[in-house]
Amino acid sequence: MTQPFASPTARTGLSVALILAALGLAYVPLPSGDRTLYTVIGSELQEPLAALEARFEAANPNIAVEIKVQGSQDLVNNFINADNDFTPTILIPANGEKLDELAARLATEGVNEPFYHPPQPIAKTMLVGIAWPERGAVLFPDGRFDWSSLEAAMQSRTWAGVGGQPDWGSFDFIMTDPTRSNSGQLTLSLWAESKTGALTPTSLNDPDVLAVVELTKRSVYQPPRSTDILLQEFIARGPNDADVATVYESIALHRWSQAQTTQGKPYQIYYLEPTIETVATAAIARRAVDASTAKAAQAFIDFLRAPEQQAVFVQYGFRPVAGDIELEAVANSPGPQGFPARR
């Protein structure tokens, strides 16, 4: 079953406002001499990029790809403020809108063409909710994620207050730090929309939206800086320390079997209606990157978009953006057998 995506265009800039208020690679002649492509990515891409980096380097021995993992908002801020101890070549945040934000902020400083080429999509996913099965059955009895039920549990602070077992203790919702991570921003955006029907600059001052922000500040303790770190902590902590979270579908599927191994049971995945499509998007930075290095960087991006590599992204839970890949045709896709949302 295909889940509905909310229009990403309609939300351009809204998450920021909310927070601050060659296998399959056609041959491309590459420049002579060794090149290192410092590629800054969100944590959700770390494992597939590690596999694909090695594949690309084997086919292009004169090019090294060095992966740097940062939260998507950190990626933007660190680049603008020149806070990295390396020179970024390729930027791949979880959401292409982060690159729009980066370009807009640099334009205020007189930098009008920060990238060599228009950014290109690499892989896509969506925000989902997860919960341990017995907790989810109490909080979402009809099997549908519900923001009002989540809010009631956070206000109650205990499972006993919302019909759960007293020995379950406190209710613990986990999301990433919205000042550093795209998924945290998406969480607040969708939660606010559930209050107002549509998120606009004016609605950001709606008392119900402000109440959501305040509730989150009070209830979410030391939110992780990135989404995959969050999910690994969720699995390690298990019920009673981590009950419900919002993450990307891709890593929720990829780490589903890990939860089975670690906790003896997998978590339940809930699709948000509506949800927000988030497209990991690559751009080649101009700042301190010469034309030859940019050419090598474009070869790596083309490689990632080729059908064979798009199939690898599917194996890590992502949805493809190129190559006419059919999800059901890709072997070793993650998650429960016959998982309906993957069809």
C-alpha positions as CSV (number, residue, x, y, z in Angstrom):
1,M,0.0,0.0,0.0
2,T,1.5,3.3,-1.0
3,Q,1.3,5.9,1.8
4,P,0.3,9.5,1.1
5,F,3.0,12.1,1.0
6,A,2.3,15.7,1.9
7,S,3.6,18.2,-0.6
8,P,7.3,19.1,0.2
9,T,7.0,22.2,-1.9
10,A,4.3,23.6,0.4
11,R,6.5,23.2,3.4
12,T,9.7,24.9,2.1
13,G,11.2,26.9,4.9
14,L,8.4,26.0,7.4
15,S,10.4,23.6,9.4
16,V,13.2,26.2,9.8
17,A,10.7,28.8,10.9
18,L,9.3,26.3,13.4
19,I,12.7,25.6,14.9
20,L,14.1,29.1,14.9
21,A,10.8,30.6,16.5
22,A,31.2,1.6,-11.2
23,L,28.6,-0.9,-11.1
24,G,25.9,0.5,-13.4
25,L,27.9,3.7,-13.8
26,A,28.3,4.9,-17.4
27,Y,32.0,5.6,-18.1
28,V,32.9,9.2,-17.3
29,P,36.5,10.4,-17.9
30,L,37.8,11.4,-14.5
31,P,40.5,13.8,-13.8
32,S,44.1,12.5,-13.4
33,G,45.7,12.5,-10.0
34,D,44.3,11.5,-6.6
35,R,41.1,13.2,-5.4
36,T,39.4,13.1,-2.0
37,L,35.7,13.8,-1.9
38,Y,34.7,14.9,1.6
39,T,31.0,13.9,1.5
40,V,28.8,15.2,4.4
41,I,25.7,13.1,5.0
42,G,22.8,12.6,7.4
43,S,23.2,9.5,9.7
44,E,20.4,7.7,7.9
45,L,22.6,7.3,4.9
46,Q,25.7,6.1,6.7
47,E,25.4,2.4,6.1
48,P,24.4,2.3,2.4
49,L,27.0,5.0,1.6
50,A,29.7,3.0,3.4
51,A,28.9,0.0,1.1
52,L,28.6,2.2,-2.0
53,E,31.8,4.2,-1.2
54,A,33.9,1.0,-1.3
55,R,32.3,-0.1,-4.6
56,F,32.9,3.3,-6.2
57,E,36.5,3.5,-5.0
58,A,37.2,0.0,-6.4
59,A,36.1,1.2,-9.8
60,N,37.9,4.6,-9.5
61,P,41.1,4.0,-7.6
62,N,42.3,7.6,-8.0
63,I,39.3,8.9,-6.1
64,A,38.8,8.5,-2.4
65,V,35.4,9.2,-0.8
66,E,35.5,10.2,2.9
67,I,32.2,10.1,4.6
68,K,31.4,12.7,7.3
69,V,28.2,12.2,9.3
70,Q,26.3,15.1,10.7
71,G,22.7,16.0,11.6
72,S,21.1,17.7,8.5
73,Q,20.7,21.0,10.3
74,D,24.2,20.7,11.6
75,L,25.4,20.1,8.1
76,V,23.9,23.4,7.0
77,N,25.1,25.4,10.0
78,N,28.6,24.0,9.9
79,F,29.0,24.7,6.2
80,I,27.8,28.3,6.5
81,N,29.9,29.0,9.6
82,A,33.0,27.2,8.2
83,D,33.0,25.1,11.3
84,N,34.3,21.9,9.7
85,D,38.0,20.8,10.0
86,F,37.8,19.6,6.4
87,T,36.7,21.1,3.1
88,P,33.2,19.7,2.2
89,T,32.9,18.6,-1.4
90,I,29.5,17.0,-1.5
91,L,26.6,17.8,0.8
92,I,23.8,15.2,1.2
93,P,21.3,16.2,3.9
94,A,18.2,14.1,4.6
95,N,16.0,16.7,3.0
96,G,16.7,18.7,-0.2
97,E,15.0,21.7,1.5
98,K,18.1,22.0,3.7
99,L,20.1,22.8,0.6
100,D,17.5,25.5,-0.3
101,E,18.0,26.9,3.2
102,L,21.7,26.9,2.8
103,A,21.6,28.7,-0.5
104,A,19.2,31.3,0.8
105,R,21.3,32.0,3.9
106,L,24.5,32.3,1.8
107,A,22.7,34.6,-0.6
108,T,22.3,37.1,2.3
109,E,26.1,37.1,2.5
110,G,26.5,37.8,-1.2
111,V,27.1,34.2,-2.3
112,N,24.6,33.5,-5.0
113,E,25.9,30.2,-6.6
114,P,27.0,28.0,-3.8
115,F,26.8,24.8,-5.9
116,Y,28.4,23.7,-9.1
117,H,25.2,22.2,-10.4
118,P,21.5,22.0,-9.4
119,P,21.2,19.5,-6.5
120,Q,20.2,16.0,-7.4
121,P,18.0,13.5,-5.5
122,I,19.8,10.4,-4.2
123,A,17.1,8.4,-2.3
124,K,13.9,9.1,-0.5
125,T,12.0,8.0,2.5
126,M,9.3,9.3,4.9
127,L,8.7,10.0,8.5
128,V,7.0,7.2,10.5
129,G,6.2,6.4,14.1
130,I,7.4,3.3,16.0
131,A,6.4,1.8,19.3
132,W,6.9,-1.5,21.1
133,P,3.8,-3.6,20.3
134,E,2.1,-3.8,23.7
135,R,2.6,0.0,24.2
136,G,1.4,0.8,20.7
137,A,-1.7,-1.4,21.2
138,V,-2.7,0.8,24.2
139,L,-1.8,4.2,22.7
140,F,-3.1,3.5,19.2
141,P,-5.8,0.8,19.6
142,D,-7.0,1.1,16.0
143,G,-3.5,0.7,14.6
144,R,-3.2,4.3,13.4
145,F,-0.7,6.8,14.7
146,D,-2.6,9.6,16.5
147,W,-1.0,12.9,17.6
148,S,-3.7,13.6,20.2
149,S,-3.0,10.2,21.9
150,L,0.7,10.9,21.9
151,E,0.1,14.3,23.4
152,A,-2.2,12.9,26.1
153,A,0.4,10.4,27.1
154,M,3.1,13.0,27.3
155,Q,0.9,15.2,29.4
156,S,0.1,12.3,31.7
157,R,3.8,11.3,31.9
158,T,2.8,7.8,33.0
159,W,1.4,4.8,31.2
160,A,-1.1,4.2,34.0
161,G,-2.6,7.6,33.2
162,V,-3.5,6.5,29.6
163,G,-4.6,2.9,30.3
164,G,-1.3,1.2,30.3
165,Q,0.1,-1.2,32.9
166,P,1.3,0.6,36.1
167,D,4.6,-1.3,36.1
168,W,5.4,0.2,32.7
169,G,6.3,3.4,34.6
170,S,6.8,6.7,32.8
171,F,5.8,7.4,29.3
172,D,8.9,8.1,27.2
173,F,8.6,9.7,23.7
174,I,11.8,10.1,21.7
175,M,12.5,12.4,18.8
176,T,15.7,14.0,17.4
177,D,16.8,17.5,18.3
178,P,14.9,19.8,15.9
179,T,17.7,22.4,16.0
180,R,20.1,19.8,14.6
181,S,18.1,17.1,12.7
182,N,15.6,17.1,9.9
183,S,13.4,14.3,11.4
184,G,12.9,16.4,14.5
185,Q,11.8,19.3,12.4
186,L,9.5,17.1,10.4
187,T,8.0,15.8,13.7
188,L,7.2,19.2,15.0
189,S,5.8,20.3,11.6
190,L,3.4,17.4,11.3
191,W,2.4,17.7,15.0
192,A,1.7,21.4,14.5
193,E,-0.3,20.7,11.3
194,S,-2.5,18.3,13.3
195,K,-3.5,21.3,15.4
196,T,-4.0,23.9,12.7
197,G,-4.9,21.9,9.5
198,A,-2.2,23.7,7.6
199,L,1.1,25.1,8.7
200,T,1.7,28.7,7.8
201,P,3.9,31.5,9.2
202,T,0.8,32.9,11.0
203,S,-0.2,29.6,12.5
204,L,3.2,29.2,14.2
205,N,1.9,31.6,16.8
206,D,-1.3,29.6,17.4
207,P,-1.6,28.8,21.1
208,D,-2.1,25.1,20.4
209,V,1.1,25.0,18.3
210,L,3.1,26.9,21.0
211,A,1.7,24.4,23.5
212,V,3.1,21.5,21.4
213,V,6.6,23.1,21.4
214,E,6.5,23.7,25.2
215,L,5.3,20.1,25.8
216,T,8.1,18.8,23.7
217,K,10.7,20.9,25.6
218,R,9.4,19.6,28.9
219,S,9.0,15.9,27.9
220,V,11.9,15.0,25.5
221,Y,15.1,14.8,27.5
222,Q,18.5,15.2,25.7
223,P,17.2,14.5,22.2
224,P,19.7,12.8,19.9
225,R,21.4,14.8,17.2
226,S,20.5,12.4,14.4
227,T,17.9,9.9,13.5
228,D,19.9,6.7,13.2
229,I,21.5,7.4,16.6
230,L,18.0,7.8,18.0
231,L,16.9,4.4,16.6
232,Q,19.9,2.6,17.9
233,E,19.3,4.1,21.4
234,F,15.6,3.2,21.2
235,I,16.4,-0.4,20.5
236,A,19.1,-0.6,23.1
237,R,17.0,1.0,25.8
238,G,13.8,-1.0,25.0
239,P,10.4,-0.7,26.7
240,N,10.2,1.3,30.0
241,D,13.0,3.6,28.8
242,A,11.9,4.2,25.2
243,D,8.3,3.7,24.2
244,V,7.4,5.7,21.1
245,A,9.6,7.6,18.6
246,T,9.5,9.2,15.2
247,V,12.1,8.1,12.7
248,Y,12.5,7.5,8.9
249,E,10.9,4.6,7.3
250,S,14.2,3.6,5.8
251,I,16.1,3.0,9.1
252,A,12.9,1.7,10.8
253,L,12.9,-1.1,8.2
254,H,16.7,-1.5,8.1
255,R,16.9,-2.0,11.9
256,W,13.7,-3.9,12.4
257,S,15.4,-7.3,12.7
258,Q,18.0,-5.8,15.1
259,A,15.2,-5.0,17.5
260,Q,14.0,-8.6,17.2
261,T,17.5,-9.8,18.2
262,T,18.2,-7.2,21.0
263,Q,14.7,-7.1,22.6
264,G,13.3,-10.4,21.6
265,K,10.6,-8.6,19.6
266,P,10.4,-6.0,16.9
267,Y,8.8,-2.6,17.2
268,Q,5.6,-1.8,15.4
269,I,5.8,0.7,12.5
270,Y,3.0,3.3,12.1
271,Y,2.5,5.4,9.0
272,L,1.5,9.0,9.6
273,E,-1.4,10.4,7.6
274,P,-0.4,12.7,6.1
275,T,3.4,12.2,6.3
276,I,6.2,14.1,4.7
277,E,8.4,12.8,1.9
278,T,12.0,13.6,2.6
279,V,14.5,13.3,-0.3
280,A,18.2,12.9,0.4
281,T,19.7,15.3,-2.1
282,A,23.3,15.9,-3.2
283,A,25.0,19.1,-4.1
284,I,28.6,19.9,-5.0
285,A,30.0,22.8,-3.1
286,R,31.9,25.5,-4.9
287,R,33.7,26.9,-1.9
288,A,37.3,25.8,-2.1
289,V,36.5,23.0,-4.5
290,D,38.3,23.1,-7.8
291,A,36.7,22.1,-11.1
292,S,38.5,18.8,-11.4
293,T,37.4,17.7,-7.9
294,A,33.9,18.8,-8.8
295,K,34.0,16.6,-11.9
296,A,35.0,13.6,-9.8
297,A,32.2,14.5,-7.3
298,Q,29.6,14.5,-10.1
299,A,30.8,11.1,-11.2
300,F,30.1,9.8,-7.7
301,I,26.7,11.4,-7.7
302,D,25.9,9.8,-11.1
303,F,27.1,6.5,-9.7
304,L,24.7,6.7,-6.7
305,R,21.8,7.4,-9.0
306,A,22.5,4.4,-11.3
307,P,20.0,1.5,-11.1
308,E,22.4,-0.9,-9.4
309,Q,23.1,1.5,-6.6
310,Q,19.5,2.5,-6.3
311,A,18.7,-1.1,-5.6
312,V,21.3,-1.0,-2.8
313,F,19.4,1.9,-1.2
314,V,16.2,-0.2,-1.4
315,Q,18.0,-3.0,0.5
316,Y,18.6,-0.4,3.2
317,G,15.0,0.6,3.4
318,F,15.0,3.6,1.1
319,R,12.7,4.2,-1.9
320,P,14.5,4.9,-5.2
321,V,14.5,8.2,-7.1
322,A,15.9,6.9,-10.4
323,G,16.2,3.8,-12.5
324,D,12.5,2.6,-12.5
325,I,13.3,0.2,-9.6
326,E,10.4,-2.0,-8.4
327,L,10.5,-2.5,-4.6
328,E,9.2,-6.0,-4.8
329,A,11.8,-7.0,-7.4
330,V,14.8,-6.1,-5.1
331,A,16.2,-9.1,-3.2
332,N,17.0,-8.8,0.5
333,S,14.7,-5.8,1.2
334,P,14.5,-5.2,5.0
335,G,11.6,-5.3,7.4
336,P,8.9,-7.9,8.0
337,Q,8.3,-10.5,5.3
338,G,5.7,-9.0,2.8
339,F,5.7,-5.7,4.6
340,P,2.6,-4.0,3.1
341,A,3.9,-0.5,3.0
342,R,6.8,-1.6,0.8
343,R,4.5,-2.8,-2.0
